[in-house]
Amino acid sequence: MSWESSKPSSTPSFTGVYASQQTDGLTQNADFVVPSFAPLNTQYPTAVPEAVPAAVRVQLTQNNGIVQTGSPQQYAVRLALNGTLQLTPLRANALNQQTNAVLPNIFNFVYTSRNTTVCTVSQNGLVTAVGRGEVEILIGAVRQVNASFVGATPPAGQTGCEEYAFLNVTVIA
């Protein structure tokens, strides 16, 4: 069976959960598209609305001294000068429960240092302390638009809904 993706959150195989009214924050709508639907004896592609895990928050694995400091998206850590720290982000639903991607979707993260004279961060999430002080590291992810029609796009200049976790890094000598 072949399939077409009607939007970025669609899946190549049906998750087994039909889409419903979104009230719990655990799922979001997607489509499973089949090229023909035998019960209707049609040769036209048919989209079956389905529910996939909602990924609406970014969180960090609390290891190597990383501690949660406020909301589930706020963290802090202390690093020695010239020290390094590998970040391990994950996605969570609206109830802050870890969520896994449903193929072919994968979770991509973008890392940004607000002060590169204190810490740099690689595209793979490796933080390096290069100077004393404090800096905020942003760990971002983009969730695709969850629209119910083919060709839906986010507002101009955006790629989807951006969500972040924040890591306050204190570099000590």
VMD Tcl script that builds the backbone (N, CA, C; Angstrom):
set m [mol new atoms 519]
animate dup $m
set s [atomselect $m all]
$s set {name element resname resid chain x y z} {
  {N N MET 1 A 0.849 -1.179 0.000}
  {CA C MET 1 A 0.000 0.000 0.000}
  {C C MET 1 A 0.892 1.237 0.000}
  {N N SER 2 A 0.611 2.158 -0.886}
  {CA C SER 2 A 1.351 3.411 -0.884}
  {C C SER 2 A 0.527 4.457 -0.154}
  {N N TRP 3 A 1.165 5.561 0.170}
  {CA C TRP 3 A 0.453 6.611 0.892}
  {C C TRP 3 A 0.997 7.954 0.495}
  {N N GLU 4 A 0.223 8.970 0.709}
  {CA C GLU 4 A 0.645 10.339 0.479}
  {C C GLU 4 A 0.471 11.098 1.775}
  {N N SER 5 A 1.355 11.991 2.040}
  {CA C SER 5 A 1.218 12.812 3.234}
  {C C SER 5 A 0.433 14.061 2.893}
  {N N SER 6 A -0.666 14.284 3.581}
  {CA C SER 6 A -1.467 15.468 3.305}
  {C C SER 6 A -1.025 16.651 4.155}
  {N N LYS 7 A -0.274 16.389 5.208}
  {CA C LYS 7 A 0.269 17.449 6.034}
  {C C LYS 7 A 1.410 16.872 6.858}
  {N N PRO 8 A 2.259 17.701 7.449}
  {CA C PRO 8 A 3.453 17.193 8.115}
  {C C PRO 8 A 3.204 16.231 9.271}
  {N N SER 9 A 2.028 16.259 9.877}
  {CA C SER 9 A 1.801 15.365 11.012}
  {C C SER 9 A 1.181 14.040 10.599}
  {N N SER 10 A 1.047 13.779 9.288}
  {CA C SER 10 A 0.431 12.543 8.820}
  {C C SER 10 A 1.366 11.359 8.999}
  {N N THR 11 A 0.799 10.159 8.976}
  {CA C THR 11 A 1.567 8.946 9.227}
  {C C THR 11 A 1.393 7.945 8.085}
  {N N PRO 12 A 2.389 7.054 7.847}
  {CA C PRO 12 A 2.279 6.074 6.768}
  {C C PRO 12 A 1.424 4.867 7.130}
  {N N SER 13 A 1.130 4.679 8.405}
  {CA C SER 13 A 0.259 3.584 8.818}
  {C C SER 13 A -0.661 4.106 9.917}
  {N N PHE 14 A -1.880 3.630 9.880}
  {CA C PHE 14 A -2.894 4.133 10.804}
  {C C PHE 14 A -2.508 3.814 12.247}
  {N N THR 15 A -2.609 4.804 13.127}
  {CA C THR 15 A -2.231 4.607 14.526}
  {C C THR 15 A -3.259 3.774 15.283}
  {N N GLY 16 A -4.447 3.628 14.704}
  {CA C GLY 16 A -5.499 2.848 15.366}
  {C C GLY 16 A -6.385 3.693 16.253}
  {N N VAL 17 A -6.100 4.982 16.348}
  {CA C VAL 17 A -6.899 5.875 17.179}
  {C C VAL 17 A -7.507 6.941 16.276}
  {N N TYR 18 A -8.834 6.965 16.211}
  {CA C TYR 18 A -9.493 7.966 15.389}
  {C C TYR 18 A -9.440 9.328 16.061}
  {N N ALA 19 A -9.388 10.364 15.244}
  {CA C ALA 19 A -9.360 11.729 15.764}
  {C C ALA 19 A -10.669 12.039 16.467}
  {N N SER 20 A -10.574 12.814 17.512}
  {CA C SER 20 A -11.758 13.211 18.255}
  {C C SER 20 A -11.608 14.675 18.639}
  {N N GLN 21 A -12.558 15.177 19.357}
  {CA C GLN 21 A -12.448 16.544 19.834}
  {C C GLN 21 A -11.249 16.639 20.766}
  {N N GLN 22 A -10.413 17.635 20.557}
  {CA C GLN 22 A -9.187 17.784 21.333}
  {C C GLN 22 A -9.490 18.462 22.666}
  {N N THR 23 A -9.566 17.676 23.727}
  {CA C THR 23 A -9.904 18.233 25.030}
  {C C THR 23 A -8.903 17.892 26.116}
  {N N ASP 24 A -8.026 16.904 25.875}
  {CA C ASP 24 A -7.163 16.448 26.960}
  {C C ASP 24 A -5.699 16.824 26.804}
  {N N GLY 25 A -5.272 17.327 25.660}
  {CA C GLY 25 A -3.876 17.697 25.454}
  {C C GLY 25 A -2.957 16.522 25.204}
  {N N LEU 26 A -3.507 15.322 25.050}
  {CA C LEU 26 A -2.675 14.141 24.846}
  {C C LEU 26 A -2.468 13.807 23.377}
  {N N THR 27 A -3.411 14.221 22.510}
  {CA C THR 27 A -3.309 13.895 21.096}
  {C C THR 27 A -3.546 15.131 20.240}
  {N N GLN 28 A -3.099 15.020 18.987}
  {CA C GLN 28 A -3.413 16.030 17.992}
  {C C GLN 28 A -3.901 15.286 16.754}
  {N N ASN 29 A -4.573 15.973 15.875}
  {CA C ASN 29 A -5.112 15.336 14.683}
  {C C ASN 29 A -4.065 15.196 13.598}
  {N N ALA 30 A -4.166 14.115 12.829}
  {CA C ALA 30 A -3.327 13.862 11.667}
  {C C ALA 30 A -4.196 13.126 10.660}
  {N N ASP 31 A -3.619 12.774 9.523}
  {CA C ASP 31 A -4.340 12.026 8.503}
  {C C ASP 31 A -3.538 10.806 8.103}
  {N N PHE 32 A -4.253 9.703 7.888}
  {CA C PHE 32 A -3.677 8.538 7.232}
  {C C PHE 32 A -4.374 8.496 5.881}
  {N N VAL 33 A -3.596 8.653 4.803}
  {CA C VAL 33 A -4.180 8.746 3.464}
  {C C VAL 33 A -3.976 7.435 2.729}
  {N N VAL 34 A -5.074 6.845 2.248}
  {CA C VAL 34 A -5.012 5.623 1.452}
  {C C VAL 34 A -5.382 5.988 0.015}
  {N N PRO 35 A -4.708 5.378 -0.974}
  {CA C PRO 35 A -4.963 5.753 -2.361}
  {C C PRO 35 A -6.371 5.403 -2.827}
  {N N SER 36 A -6.964 4.364 -2.304}
  {CA C SER 36 A -8.349 4.044 -2.630}
  {C C SER 36 A -8.983 3.413 -1.402}
  {N N PHE 37 A -10.270 3.567 -1.281}
  {CA C PHE 37 A -10.979 3.076 -0.097}
  {C C PHE 37 A -11.986 2.031 -0.552}
  {N N ALA 38 A -11.643 0.752 -0.361}
  {CA C ALA 38 A -12.434 -0.356 -0.892}
  {C C ALA 38 A -13.909 -0.322 -0.493}
  {N N PRO 39 A -14.270 -0.047 0.777}
  {CA C PRO 39 A -15.693 -0.071 1.128}
  {C C PRO 39 A -16.534 0.903 0.302}
  {N N LEU 40 A -15.911 1.992 -0.173}
  {CA C LEU 40 A -16.658 2.961 -0.978}
  {C C LEU 40 A -16.465 2.709 -2.467}
  {N N ASN 41 A -15.630 1.697 -2.821}
  {CA C ASN 41 A -15.355 1.336 -4.200}
  {C C ASN 41 A -14.948 2.564 -5.024}
  {N N THR 42 A -14.003 3.305 -4.503}
  {CA C THR 42 A -13.535 4.505 -5.190}
  {C C THR 42 A -12.048 4.403 -5.445}
  {N N GLN 43 A -11.579 5.045 -6.476}
  {CA C GLN 43 A -10.158 5.068 -6.797}
  {C C GLN 43 A -9.514 6.379 -6.381}
  {N N TYR 44 A -10.231 7.187 -5.624}
  {CA C TYR 44 A -9.713 8.472 -5.182}
  {C C TYR 44 A -9.090 8.342 -3.800}
  {N N PRO 45 A -7.986 9.056 -3.564}
  {CA C PRO 45 A -7.381 8.998 -2.222}
  {C C PRO 45 A -8.373 9.416 -1.140}
  {N N THR 46 A -8.327 8.709 -0.050}
  {CA C THR 46 A -9.224 8.985 1.072}
  {C C THR 46 A -8.388 9.231 2.314}
  {N N ALA 47 A -8.667 10.322 3.013}
  {CA C ALA 47 A -7.963 10.635 4.251}
  {C C ALA 47 A -8.795 10.163 5.429}
  {N N VAL 48 A -8.163 9.420 6.312}
  {CA C VAL 48 A -8.821 8.955 7.531}
  {C C VAL 48 A -8.252 9.778 8.687}
  {N N PRO 49 A -9.057 10.648 9.291}
  {CA C PRO 49 A -8.532 11.427 10.433}
  {C C PRO 49 A -8.120 10.486 11.562}
  {N N GLU 50 A -6.971 10.732 12.133}
  {CA C GLU 50 A -6.475 9.908 13.221}
  {C C GLU 50 A -5.863 10.791 14.293}
  {N N ALA 51 A -5.651 10.211 15.446}
  {CA C ALA 51 A -5.029 10.920 16.563}
  {C C ALA 51 A -3.600 10.426 16.709}
  {N N VAL 52 A -2.667 11.349 16.827}
  {CA C VAL 52 A -1.265 11.020 17.095}
  {C C VAL 52 A -0.864 11.740 18.377}
  {N N PRO 53 A 0.183 11.270 19.059}
  {CA C PRO 53 A 0.580 11.923 20.308}
  {C C PRO 53 A 0.889 13.402 20.100}
  {N N ALA 54 A 0.364 14.234 20.966}
  {CA C ALA 54 A 0.615 15.676 20.878}
  {C C ALA 54 A 1.988 15.984 21.458}
  {N N ALA 55 A 2.771 16.711 20.709}
  {CA C ALA 55 A 4.082 17.138 21.171}
  {C C ALA 55 A 4.045 18.657 21.267}
  {N N VAL 56 A 3.721 19.167 22.435}
  {CA C VAL 56 A 3.495 20.599 22.576}
  {C C VAL 56 A 4.449 21.282 23.556}
  {N N ARG 57 A 5.353 20.533 24.161}
  {CA C ARG 57 A 6.303 21.116 25.099}
  {C C ARG 57 A 7.688 20.520 24.863}
  {N N VAL 58 A 8.721 21.300 25.206}
  {CA C VAL 58 A 10.103 20.831 25.145}
  {C C VAL 58 A 10.594 20.716 26.581}
  {N N GLN 59 A 11.217 19.594 26.904}
  {CA C GLN 59 A 11.783 19.387 28.231}
  {C C GLN 59 A 13.206 18.862 28.100}
  {N N LEU 60 A 13.961 18.952 29.185}
  {CA C LEU 60 A 15.334 18.438 29.207}
  {C C LEU 60 A 15.431 17.253 30.159}
  {N N THR 61 A 16.246 16.278 29.783}
  {CA C THR 61 A 16.552 15.182 30.689}
  {C C THR 61 A 17.413 15.755 31.809}
  {N N GLN 62 A 17.038 15.483 33.046}
  {CA C GLN 62 A 17.757 16.037 34.189}
  {C C GLN 62 A 18.905 15.103 34.578}
  {N N ASN 63 A 20.054 15.378 33.973}
  {CA C ASN 63 A 21.267 14.616 34.280}
  {C C ASN 63 A 22.455 15.571 34.273}
  {N N ASN 64 A 23.595 15.122 34.716}
  {CA C ASN 64 A 24.823 15.936 34.729}
  {C C ASN 64 A 24.647 17.276 35.420}
  {N N GLY 65 A 23.858 17.304 36.487}
  {CA C GLY 65 A 23.691 18.525 37.263}
  {C C GLY 65 A 22.542 19.417 36.833}
  {N N ILE 66 A 21.832 19.073 35.770}
  {CA C ILE 66 A 20.692 19.874 35.314}
  {C C ILE 66 A 19.528 19.659 36.277}
  {N N VAL 67 A 18.956 20.760 36.775}
  {CA C VAL 67 A 17.804 20.674 37.680}
  {C C VAL 67 A 16.684 21.564 37.147}
  {N N GLN 68 A 15.466 21.150 37.412}
  {CA C GLN 68 A 14.304 21.960 37.047}
  {C C GLN 68 A 14.168 23.072 38.076}
  {N N THR 69 A 13.927 24.317 37.616}
  {CA C THR 69 A 13.914 25.442 38.544}
  {C C THR 69 A 12.567 26.136 38.656}
  {N N GLY 70 A 11.657 25.841 37.802}
  {CA C GLY 70 A 10.351 26.512 37.820}
  {C C GLY 70 A 9.352 25.648 37.093}
  {N N SER 71 A 8.875 26.158 35.974}
  {CA C SER 71 A 7.941 25.375 35.165}
  {C C SER 71 A 8.675 24.171 34.584}
  {N N PRO 72 A 7.952 23.212 34.010}
  {CA C PRO 72 A 8.621 22.057 33.401}
  {C C PRO 72 A 9.514 22.406 32.208}
  {N N GLN 73 A 9.573 23.682 31.834}
  {CA C GLN 73 A 10.436 24.093 30.734}
  {C C GLN 73 A 11.600 24.973 31.200}
  {N N GLN 74 A 11.825 25.105 32.508}
  {CA C GLN 74 A 12.895 25.949 33.037}
  {C C GLN 74 A 13.896 25.105 33.817}
  {N N TYR 75 A 15.186 25.261 33.455}
  {CA C TYR 75 A 16.239 24.440 34.052}
  {C C TYR 75 A 17.459 25.296 34.366}
  {N N ALA 76 A 18.348 24.752 35.200}
  {CA C ALA 76 A 19.598 25.430 35.537}
  {C C ALA 76 A 20.695 24.383 35.720}
  {N N VAL 77 A 21.938 24.832 35.502}
  {CA C VAL 77 A 23.093 23.959 35.685}
  {C C VAL 77 A 24.313 24.839 35.924}
  {N N ARG 78 A 25.318 24.292 36.625}
  {CA C ARG 78 A 26.603 24.970 36.817}
  {C C ARG 78 A 27.656 24.182 36.057}
  {N N LEU 79 A 28.522 24.930 35.364}
  {CA C LEU 79 A 29.609 24.311 34.617}
  {C C LEU 79 A 30.930 24.956 35.009}
  {N N ALA 80 A 31.984 24.164 34.998}
  {CA C ALA 80 A 33.324 24.703 35.203}
  {C C ALA 80 A 33.790 25.319 33.887}
  {N N LEU 81 A 34.650 26.317 33.978}
  {CA C LEU 81 A 35.212 26.953 32.796}
  {C C LEU 81 A 35.859 25.883 31.917}
  {N N ASN 82 A 35.593 25.925 30.628}
  {CA C ASN 82 A 36.041 24.948 29.626}
  {C C ASN 82 A 35.335 23.598 29.742}
  {N N GLY 83 A 34.347 23.491 30.622}
  {CA C GLY 83 A 33.575 22.257 30.738}
  {C C GLY 83 A 32.566 22.134 29.611}
  {N N THR 84 A 32.071 20.921 29.422}
  {CA C THR 84 A 31.058 20.676 28.396}
  {C C THR 84 A 29.878 19.931 29.000}
  {N N LEU 85 A 28.754 20.033 28.322}
  {CA C LEU 85 A 27.525 19.374 28.759}
  {C C LEU 85 A 26.713 19.013 27.525}
  {N N GLN 86 A 26.353 17.738 27.391}
  {CA C GLN 86 A 25.516 17.298 26.275}
  {C C GLN 86 A 24.053 17.377 26.693}
  {N N LEU 87 A 23.265 18.177 25.971}
  {CA C LEU 87 A 21.839 18.310 26.271}
  {C C LEU 87 A 21.061 17.172 25.628}
  {N N THR 88 A 20.061 16.663 26.360}
  {CA C THR 88 A 19.194 15.607 25.860}
  {C C THR 88 A 17.743 16.062 26.005}
  {N N PRO 89 A 17.229 16.758 24.986}
  {CA C PRO 89 A 15.844 17.230 25.076}
  {C C PRO 89 A 14.858 16.140 24.694}
  {N N LEU 90 A 13.611 16.344 25.087}
  {CA C LEU 90 A 12.522 15.457 24.708}
  {C C LEU 90 A 11.270 16.289 24.540}
  {N N ARG 91 A 10.240 15.695 23.975}
  {CA C ARG 91 A 8.969 16.385 23.781}
  {C C ARG 91 A 7.965 15.812 24.780}
  {N N ALA 92 A 7.008 16.648 25.158}
  {CA C ALA 92 A 5.978 16.251 26.115}
  {C C ALA 92 A 4.635 16.789 25.654}
  {N N ASN 93 A 3.563 16.166 26.167}
  {CA C ASN 93 A 2.225 16.639 25.841}
  {C C ASN 93 A 1.827 17.757 26.802}
  {N N ALA 94 A 0.589 18.211 26.716}
  {CA C ALA 94 A 0.132 19.324 27.542}
  {C C ALA 94 A 0.113 18.998 29.030}
  {N N LEU 95 A 0.163 17.707 29.375}
  {CA C LEU 95 A 0.195 17.295 30.780}
  {C C LEU 95 A 1.631 17.022 31.242}
  {N N ASN 96 A 2.610 17.428 30.423}
  {CA C ASN 96 A 4.035 17.252 30.725}
  {C C ASN 96 A 4.457 15.796 30.819}
  {N N GLN 97 A 3.793 14.943 30.051}
  {CA C GLN 97 A 4.170 13.530 29.965}
  {C C GLN 97 A 4.953 13.341 28.673}
  {N N GLN 98 A 6.069 12.592 28.747}
  {CA C GLN 98 A 6.915 12.399 27.578}
  {C C GLN 98 A 6.109 11.832 26.413}
  {N N THR 99 A 6.386 12.345 25.211}
  {CA C THR 99 A 5.691 11.946 23.993}
  {C C THR 99 A 6.711 11.482 22.970}
  {N N ASN 100 A 6.402 10.411 22.273}
  {CA C ASN 100 A 7.281 9.903 21.227}
  {C C ASN 100 A 6.734 10.283 19.860}
  {N N ALA 101 A 7.624 10.442 18.894}
  {CA C ALA 101 A 7.216 10.770 17.530}
  {C C ALA 101 A 6.596 9.553 16.872}
  {N N VAL 102 A 5.610 9.788 16.035}
  {CA C VAL 102 A 5.008 8.742 15.224}
  {C C VAL 102 A 5.594 8.889 13.824}
  {N N LEU 103 A 6.270 7.839 13.335}
  {CA C LEU 103 A 6.919 7.905 12.025}
  {C C LEU 103 A 5.921 8.282 10.958}
  {N N PRO 104 A 6.312 9.090 9.962}
  {CA C PRO 104 A 7.670 9.468 9.598}
  {C C PRO 104 A 8.153 10.721 10.313}
  {N N ASN 105 A 7.371 11.236 11.231}
  {CA C ASN 105 A 7.756 12.450 11.945}
  {C C ASN 105 A 8.881 12.166 12.923}
  {N N ILE 106 A 9.801 13.116 13.033}
  {CA C ILE 106 A 10.870 13.027 14.013}
  {C C ILE 106 A 10.927 14.359 14.743}
  {N N PHE 107 A 11.466 14.342 15.929}
  {CA C PHE 107 A 11.592 15.572 16.697}
  {C C PHE 107 A 12.976 16.161 16.448}
  {N N ASN 108 A 13.003 17.365 15.929}
  {CA C ASN 108 A 14.247 18.093 15.715}
  {C C ASN 108 A 14.319 19.241 16.698}
  {N N PHE 109 A 15.524 19.523 17.182}
  {CA C PHE 109 A 15.718 20.590 18.147}
  {C C PHE 109 A 16.739 21.584 17.622}
  {N N VAL 110 A 16.559 22.845 17.998}
  {CA C VAL 110 A 17.481 23.918 17.635}
  {C C VAL 110 A 17.993 24.515 18.935}
  {N N TYR 111 A 19.298 24.738 19.014}
  {CA C TYR 111 A 19.932 25.237 20.232}
  {C C TYR 111 A 20.498 26.625 19.983}
  {N N THR 112 A 20.278 27.548 20.948}
  {CA C THR 112 A 20.764 28.917 20.812}
  {C C THR 112 A 21.318 29.399 22.145}
  {N N SER 113 A 22.528 29.955 22.116}
  {CA C SER 113 A 23.112 30.592 23.297}
  {C C SER 113 A 22.824 32.081 23.205}
  {N N ARG 114 A 22.328 32.659 24.298}
  {CA C ARG 114 A 22.050 34.094 24.299}
  {C C ARG 114 A 23.309 34.934 24.547}
  {N N ASN 115 A 24.429 34.273 24.910}
  {CA C ASN 115 A 25.695 34.989 25.113}
  {C C ASN 115 A 26.837 34.013 24.823}
  {N N THR 116 A 27.361 34.079 23.611}
  {CA C THR 116 A 28.407 33.129 23.203}
  {C C THR 116 A 29.775 33.434 23.813}
  {N N THR 117 A 29.902 34.544 24.570}
  {CA C THR 117 A 31.171 34.787 25.278}
  {C C THR 117 A 31.206 34.005 26.594}
  {N N VAL 118 A 30.055 33.466 27.012}
  {CA C VAL 118 A 29.992 32.633 28.219}
  {C C VAL 118 A 29.903 31.165 27.832}
  {N N CYS 119 A 28.967 30.818 26.941}
  {CA C CYS 119 A 28.795 29.432 26.481}
  {C C CYS 119 A 28.448 29.408 25.008}
  {N N THR 120 A 28.974 28.411 24.338}
  {CA C THR 120 A 28.545 28.132 22.975}
  {C C THR 120 A 27.761 26.829 23.021}
  {N N VAL 121 A 26.947 26.624 21.994}
  {CA C VAL 121 A 26.194 25.373 21.920}
  {C C VAL 121 A 26.166 24.939 20.457}
  {N N SER 122 A 26.503 23.670 20.226}
  {CA C SER 122 A 26.564 23.150 18.862}
  {C C SER 122 A 25.163 22.806 18.368}
  {N N GLN 123 A 25.055 22.527 17.068}
  {CA C GLN 123 A 23.769 22.149 16.503}
  {C C GLN 123 A 23.287 20.800 17.035}
  {N N ASN 124 A 24.180 20.044 17.695}
  {CA C ASN 124 A 23.814 18.759 18.304}
  {C C ASN 124 A 23.572 18.865 19.801}
  {N N GLY 125 A 23.609 20.096 20.351}
  {CA C GLY 125 A 23.294 20.298 21.756}
  {C C GLY 125 A 24.454 20.157 22.713}
  {N N LEU 126 A 25.689 20.266 22.235}
  {CA C LEU 126 A 26.847 20.210 23.122}
  {C C LEU 126 A 27.172 21.628 23.591}
  {N N VAL 127 A 27.017 21.865 24.892}
  {CA C VAL 127 A 27.286 23.169 25.490}
  {C C VAL 127 A 28.740 23.196 25.943}
  {N N THR 128 A 29.465 24.280 25.595}
  {CA C THR 128 A 30.851 24.444 26.010}
  {C C THR 128 A 30.986 25.772 26.736}
  {N N ALA 129 A 31.503 25.724 27.974}
  {CA C ALA 129 A 31.713 26.935 28.778}
  {C C ALA 129 A 33.017 27.582 28.338}
  {N N VAL 130 A 32.933 28.820 27.791}
  {CA C VAL 130 A 34.124 29.496 27.275}
  {C C VAL 130 A 34.512 30.729 28.079}
  {N N GLY 131 A 33.655 31.166 28.988}
  {CA C GLY 131 A 33.956 32.332 29.820}
  {C C GLY 131 A 33.080 32.323 31.061}
  {N N ARG 132 A 33.531 33.003 32.115}
  {CA C ARG 132 A 32.748 33.038 33.354}
  {C C ARG 132 A 31.509 33.918 33.195}
  {N N GLY 133 A 30.454 33.569 33.947}
  {CA C GLY 133 A 29.230 34.359 33.921}
  {C C GLY 133 A 27.991 33.480 33.829}
  {N N GLU 134 A 26.890 34.104 33.447}
  {CA C GLU 134 A 25.627 33.382 33.287}
  {C C GLU 134 A 25.098 33.592 31.879}
  {N N VAL 135 A 24.419 32.586 31.382}
  {CA C VAL 135 A 23.834 32.651 30.047}
  {C C VAL 135 A 22.586 31.780 30.002}
  {N N GLU 136 A 21.660 32.159 29.157}
  {CA C GLU 136 A 20.474 31.344 28.932}
  {C C GLU 136 A 20.629 30.630 27.596}
  {N N ILE 137 A 20.410 29.317 27.618}
  {CA C ILE 137 A 20.425 28.499 26.409}
  {C C ILE 137 A 18.975 28.172 26.083}
  {N N LEU 138 A 18.578 28.415 24.838}
  {CA C LEU 138 A 17.230 28.076 24.389}
  {C C LEU 138 A 17.284 26.756 23.637}
  {N N ILE 139 A 16.387 25.846 23.979}
  {CA C ILE 139 A 16.260 24.569 23.291}
  {C C ILE 139 A 14.889 24.606 22.639}
  {N N GLY 140 A 14.872 24.735 21.322}
  {CA C GLY 140 A 13.610 24.945 20.617}
  {C C GLY 140 A 13.226 23.793 19.723}
  {N N ALA 141 A 11.947 23.708 19.462}
  {CA C ALA 141 A 11.398 22.735 18.527}
  {C C ALA 141 A 10.210 23.385 17.838}
  {N N VAL 142 A 9.951 22.943 16.635}
  {CA C VAL 142 A 8.825 23.467 15.875}
  {C C VAL 142 A 7.797 22.353 15.708}
  {N N ARG 143 A 6.565 22.673 16.047}
  {CA C ARG 143 A 5.456 21.741 15.831}
  {C C ARG 143 A 4.721 22.228 14.602}
  {N N GLN 144 A 4.523 21.341 13.644}
  {CA C GLN 144 A 3.882 21.726 12.399}
  {C C GLN 144 A 2.448 22.173 12.650}
  {N N VAL 145 A 1.969 22.977 11.735}
  {CA C VAL 145 A 0.585 23.436 11.814}
  {C C VAL 145 A -0.335 22.228 11.826}
  {N N ASN 146 A -1.295 22.224 12.700}
  {CA C ASN 146 A -2.221 21.109 12.819}
  {C C ASN 146 A -3.545 21.490 12.148}
  {N N ALA 147 A -3.476 21.706 10.829}
  {CA C ALA 147 A -4.668 22.087 10.083}
  {C C ALA 147 A -5.245 20.871 9.383}
  {N N SER 148 A -6.515 20.919 9.104}
  {CA C SER 148 A -7.201 19.727 8.613}
  {C C SER 148 A -7.375 19.692 7.105}
  {N N PHE 149 A -6.602 20.456 6.355}
  {CA C PHE 149 A -6.740 20.396 4.913}
  {C C PHE 149 A -5.380 20.421 4.234}
  {N N VAL 150 A -5.339 19.873 3.023}
  {CA C VAL 150 A -4.104 19.779 2.257}
  {C C VAL 150 A -3.591 21.178 1.935}
  {N N GLY 151 A -2.290 21.380 2.040}
  {CA C GLY 151 A -1.685 22.650 1.686}
  {C C GLY 151 A -1.756 23.701 2.777}
  {N N ALA 152 A -2.193 23.339 3.977}
  {CA C ALA 152 A -2.263 24.306 5.068}
  {C C ALA 152 A -0.854 24.768 5.404}
  {N N THR 153 A -0.687 26.046 5.623}
  {CA C THR 153 A 0.620 26.586 5.947}
  {C C THR 153 A 0.518 27.510 7.150}
  {N N PRO 154 A 1.621 27.678 7.881}
  {CA C PRO 154 A 1.615 28.597 9.019}
  {C C PRO 154 A 1.615 30.041 8.531}
  {N N PRO 155 A 1.437 30.994 9.429}
  {CA C PRO 155 A 1.484 32.403 9.038}
  {C C PRO 155 A 2.814 32.760 8.385}
  {N N ALA 156 A 2.821 33.804 7.580}
  {CA C ALA 156 A 4.020 34.236 6.863}
  {C C ALA 156 A 5.204 34.419 7.813}
  {N N GLY 157 A 6.349 33.899 7.416}
  {CA C GLY 157 A 7.569 34.059 8.200}
  {C C GLY 157 A 7.739 33.025 9.302}
  {N N GLN 158 A 6.786 32.106 9.465}
  {CA C GLN 158 A 6.888 31.081 10.501}
  {C C GLN 158 A 6.873 29.704 9.871}
  {N N THR 159 A 7.434 28.735 10.577}
  {CA C THR 159 A 7.438 27.361 10.082}
  {C C THR 159 A 6.471 26.484 10.848}
  {N N GLY 160 A 5.837 27.003 11.858}
  {CA C GLY 160 A 4.908 26.254 12.690}
  {C C GLY 160 A 4.868 26.884 14.067}
  {N N CYS 161 A 4.420 26.152 15.041}
  {CA C CYS 161 A 4.380 26.637 16.423}
  {C C CYS 161 A 5.724 26.345 17.072}
  {N N GLU 162 A 6.399 27.375 17.526}
  {CA C GLU 162 A 7.706 27.191 18.157}
  {C C GLU 162 A 7.536 27.060 19.662}
  {N N GLU 163 A 8.201 26.057 20.226}
  {CA C GLU 163 A 8.139 25.802 21.669}
  {C C GLU 163 A 9.561 25.674 22.186}
  {N N TYR 164 A 9.776 26.114 23.427}
  {CA C TYR 164 A 11.132 26.167 23.969}
  {C C TYR 164 A 11.211 25.639 25.392}
  {N N ALA 165 A 12.414 25.159 25.730}
  {CA C ALA 165 A 12.829 24.964 27.109}
  {C C ALA 165 A 13.988 25.934 27.315}
  {N N PHE 166 A 14.207 26.354 28.541}
  {CA C PHE 166 A 15.231 27.348 28.844}
  {C C PHE 166 A 16.184 26.790 29.891}
  {N N LEU 167 A 17.473 26.876 29.598}
  {CA C LEU 167 A 18.502 26.388 30.521}
  {C C LEU 167 A 19.387 27.563 30.924}
  {N N ASN 168 A 19.386 27.895 32.223}
  {CA C ASN 168 A 20.265 28.934 32.742}
  {C C ASN 168 A 21.578 28.271 33.157}
  {N N VAL 169 A 22.666 28.676 32.511}
  {CA C VAL 169 A 23.982 28.089 32.771}
  {C C VAL 169 A 24.835 29.111 33.521}
  {N N THR 170 A 25.392 28.683 34.654}
  {CA C THR 170 A 26.340 29.514 35.405}
  {C C THR 170 A 27.706 28.882 35.258}
  {N N VAL 171 A 28.645 29.646 34.692}
  {CA C VAL 171 A 30.008 29.142 34.495}
  {C C VAL 171 A 30.889 29.702 35.606}
  {N N ILE 172 A 31.525 28.772 36.328}
  {CA C ILE 172 A 32.403 29.145 37.432}
  {C C ILE 172 A 33.836 28.761 37.103}
  {N N ALA 173 A 34.790 29.445 37.729}
  {CA C ALA 173 A 36.214 29.184 37.460}
  {C C ALA 173 A 36.643 27.848 38.010}
}
mol reanalyze $m
mol bondsrecalc $m
mol representation Tube
mol addrep $m
